[in-house]
């Protein structure tokens, strides 16, 4: 698990190692990740508002997440820590 690097109230910033792919339309690295309480409900809310997730819900040993695009075509991650 990647520990938070900065905590502010109920939010935190996590810096991950990786290479940012800044090509327009990139589906490789999100510009922002937002934690949610319930990932399934968040996905349902997105779909009800016409926002499609990319690749559905994914999971590793420390978190579950999904990806979507914002109106500016930026990749956004919604995640839940285990």
ABEGO torsion letter per residue (X at the ends): XBBBABBBEABBBBBBBEBBBABBGBAABBABBBBBABAAAAAAAAAAAGBBBBGEBBBBAABBBBBBBBAAGBBBBBBBBX
